[in-house]
Amino acid sequence: MTDTPPPKRRPPARELLTDTAARILATRYPGQVRAVVIERALQRMAAADQRRQRTAARRSST
């Protein structure tokens, strides 16, 4: 028998969150941070970031 390394596991989604996002999720959804909750929060954060970038681009072009 050969020693085979254990299969690589995907990192938990929580590792991909910023400290601020994790704090918001823990405060808003204590004890039940599910994948769908994380996905919705990230979508909202991305939309807000996109709005900020558009606003900054408009201000710099005027």
Order of alpha helices (4+ residues) and beta strands (2+ residues): alpha-alpha
